[in-house]
Structure formats: C-alpha cells, structure tokens
C-alpha cells in the first residue's frame, strides 16, 4: 500500500485543526451576538426603564408635598417646581407607554391606566389651584384625595419598576449561565484541540522519524565509507524518494571511491619510484656526470627537474591526505610555544617571500603561549596557509601573521591583501580538490587546505576563512592548549 506523502499528512493535520477552529469560531460568533443583543437590551430597555421609573416614583412622591405647599402658600417658586415636575412625569409616562418598552399587554394596560389617572389628577389639581376652599376640613379632604391618587400612581410606577428590576436580574442570571456554558465549551474545545494537536503531530512525527532513523542509519554507513550499504526504505513518499536518491548516490560514491583508491595505488607504486629516479638522473646530468652541458641543455634539464618536483609534491599531497583520512598518521604531541614555532617558520619562509616582493609582519603574544601539539604538523599548516597568502598577494604588499589566545585556544591568523576569495567559495575551499575560480590555473590540485583542515581537526581545533574579493583574505586556525583528539586517535 502506498504511504501518504508528507504534504498529504500535513494537509490532514491542518484540516483537523481547521474543523476545530471553524467550530469554535461559529460558537463564539453565536454567543457574541447573543451577548451583544442581550447587553443592548439591558442598557437600552431594562436599565433605562428602571432609571426612569425610579425618577418617576421620586417625582410623584415629591409632587404631593410640593402641591400642598403651593395650595397653601401660593408662591410662584412652588408653581415653577410643580410645572417642572409635571413636565418630567408626563415625559416618563410617555416613555413607559412606548410600544418597545412594555414587556406585555398587562403592563401596557397598567401604564395606560396610570396615564389616565395622572391626567385626571393633574386636571383636578389645576382646578383646585384656581379655587382653594376656605374651610380647613375641605382642604384636608382635598389633600387626602390627592394623596390617594398619587399613591395609586406610585403603585403603578413601582409595578413597572419591579418588572424592570426582575427583567434585569433574569438577564444577568442568563448571561452568567451563558458565560459558564461558554467557559465549559471553551475548555472542552481547548482539550480537544490540545489532544488533536498532540496526537496528530505525534502520529506524523513517528511516521517521519521512523523513516528518518532508517535514512540516518544508511547515511551513517555511507559516512563510514560503506558505500555498498543500501537504505532499506521501500515507501514511495518523499522520504522514500530521498532514500532512493541516497542509494543511487552511494552506488556512484562506491564507483568514485574505487577509482580514487585505484588512482592513489597507481600513483604511489607506479609514479613515485620512476619520478624519483628521473629526478636523480636529472641531478646527475646537471652535475656533469654524463659529460659537459651547454647553457640550453642546462635550462632544459632545470625545467624538467622543476616539473618532476611538482609531480612529486602532488603525489606527496595525495598520499598525505589519504593517510590522514584513513587515520594512519599519528600525532606526536609535545608542549611547544607557538611564538617559537612561528618565529622559526617565518625565518624559513622569508627568503621565498622576498623573491616575490612580499613583506611578512608578525605579531607575537607578549606572554608565552605553550600548547600540546605536533610541531611538524602545525608547521605544515603554517606553510600551506602562508605559502598561499604569498602566492596570491600582489608584489610589494604585506602578509600579516598574528598570534592570539582569546580563551583556552591558541589562534593563528594569516592575512593577505591580494585577490581574495569569492563569498560563494568560502564554504568549499577546505574540500579536497576544490579550487576557487581565483586560484584555478595556478600550481596545485586543491589539497593544501584540505590537508591543513585534517591536521587542525586532528588536534581538536578549528580552521576557517574570511575574505573580501579584491581586498584580501584572513585564514585562521586554532589549537587548544590541551588537545581534544578526534575519535580516530589522531
């Protein structure tokens, strides 16, 4: 059965999350609309209704006392107060009689009755104000009648006020219950989302990591040089395709590795011995063993000797990198002062720099910087890096050699002000046989930096480069004061 690809698995996971998210969104939108509607109703109807009915009750109660004082004292100030309260009371009854304010027909009838009672009361009161009885008994009876009507009106207002308070309480309780339901639903949705968020990715993760573990095991075999190993992954998803690509790559690497081994074998057994013999023969001829030579013959022999030396150097580099990679080279670790190593090295390479018109400047540490290292191997690294710096510098320029000890590592920097290395080549220049486009066509086959990296790695250090094309490069390597040897024991 064909396994689902990574994209399909991710789509399924996102679809599940989307369903949960949409469901939660729909519920929250519904609840939000209900809450918004309920809140608007509470504020615009119930709360407003309670507020107006409270004010109406207060005005009706105050109306009784103000009416008595006006009928007895006949002061204009009381008349103005009564007219203001009358206006407020009429406005309140008109609001309470509105179609959207009354909760039901019963309340509408009560409010309408209150309006009629009020109108009847205010008409009678105006008549009373026009002709107040002189008899004290009649006045007291008039006050009792007015008080009875106002008590009736207050009763109507209290009924409306009570309905508003009851409605407010009911809606607040409903909102609390709705909030509790939303809280419960949210927790359930959160639990479901977390469960899905944990389970679905876990299933995908296990599926992916299982295949990745198989691929990693295959890569480990390939990394250890077992190019005949085949990654046993038959799935046809993306990881299966990756495994198939690795298997094809391993087959090709096996072919290349066999070719490399055969090439090195031929070089070491078939080329080194005859080249050495040719070099010795050339030396003998130049010394006049075969008879006197003219100037032209000496020049030809000199050219031949230089070519033989170059071939022997290439062969030596090939054998050196082969030994370093196979772990056949042992490090002879002893305490050495890096200042002394660099000083001795500079004195040896200075004549070569002078022939190229290059000035070498050295910055030593003020204090000693002793570390445990293989002196000859470190000299080889210094030679490779400094030789390159001199070779690719312009005549008359300078090569700086600096020694630093920032932490527990000793750092050596070789800086030149020559051609520089393109930025895209920096990550590759320490690979075997790689040559930057700025160095192609020069002597060498691209093994010097690879050998240097292997030596520094064997010491537990680090080698790196920084460069600006056209301005120069800085090649740096570090070695720990106490070596951190690589697993192969070098």
Phi, psi and omega in degrees: 000131182289127180283149177293145177283169181299321180297317179297319179297318179293323178297318179299315180298315180294325179297318179297314178298321181296319179298313179298317181295317179296316179300314179296321180295317180300314180297315181294323177296317179298312181296319180298320179295319178296316180296318179298315180296316181294320180295318178298318180294320179297314185286316187277337184245292191295308182295317179297320180295317178296318181297314182291320179293323174300314180296323179296316179298316180297318181292321180294318179294318180292332183296326183295311181293317180295324179294319179297314181297323180290317181295328183274319188259334176062035179272144180295329180297321178290326179295317178297321179295319179295319180296323178294316180292324178298318178298316180295320182293319178298318179296320180294314179296323179296320178294316182293337178275356182300149185298321185273356185265320181289138183284327182204180182293325180298314179294324180296320178295319180295316180295320178296320176297320177299321178298317181293317179298318179298315181297319178296318181295315186290328176293315181295321181296321178296322176295320179296321181292332180285330181215095181274129179299150178273331184286135182296324181294318179295323179294318180295322178295321179297318179296321180294320179295316179297320181295323180295316179295318180294324176297322177297316180296319178297322177299315177301315182296322179294326177298312180297319180296319179296319178298320180295317179296317180298318178296319177300313180298318181297318181289325177294318177297319179298316179296323177297315178297321179295320177297319178296319178296318178297318178299314180297314180297319180297318179296318177297316180296320178296317178298318179295317180296318179296317180299313179295318180297334178270318187285310184297310176298327179296319178296314179296318181299314180296320179296318182288313184294330177297314179291322180295324178297321178295318179293318179300319178299319178294318179296323178299318177298316180295319179297331178275004177094005179272076184286352178276352182287138179245128180290119185277069179232110186261001180293154183254018176276191184300321180291325175296319177295322177296317179298319179297321178295320177296321179296318177295320179297320180297321178297317180293320178296324178297318179296315180294322179295320177296319179296318180297314181299318180294320180296313180297322179297317180295317180300312186290327185259329187258333185257323187296313183296309180294327178294321177297318178296319179296322180295316180294320179297318179297319178298318180295318179296320181291334176280355176089015179300323182271007181117167182294146181240144176276178185297319181296318179295319178298320179295320179294318178295324178295319177296318180296320181295319179297319178297320179295318178299320180295317179296319179295324177295318178297317179298317179298320179294319179298316179294322181296312181294326178295318179292319179298318181292326182276353179078019182279343182267128178261146176269134176259090189274126177214156178292130178219147176269123183296329176301317181291319180299313182293321181298315178295321180295315182297321179296330180282322186269350182301318178301320178296319179295322181296322179295335179266000180073032182249135178262129179257123177248134184240136175244109181268164172283142179295331180248169179292151178224076184274134176221161178270116185203167174270108187301314183296321180291320178295322175298325178295319177296312179302318180298313181300313185289315183289323178300318177297317181300318180291317185297324185257016176264156178280147180300133181092357180269189187233147171242123180262133174242119184237142176245130178227160174218078185291321182227239178264009178248148172261125185246132175242129180243133175241114184244131174240169182235047185255227188290325185081171182239133177304145184302322183290343181271343185305313182293348188249350190291343179267004176279151179297139173066005179274133176231130177294156181296339179278347182247353180294140182098348175271172179294153180105161181238017175083036179248344185301310181290325177296318177296317179300317180297319180296320180293313180297317177300320180297330177279355184082018181259201184214141177234139184204168184219148171228140185206151172233119185300129180088352182239340178128180185221157173233115175256126183233146171219150180234146173228137180290152176301318171249126189292143172251091189291148177288159185302336183280000175089000180291000000 
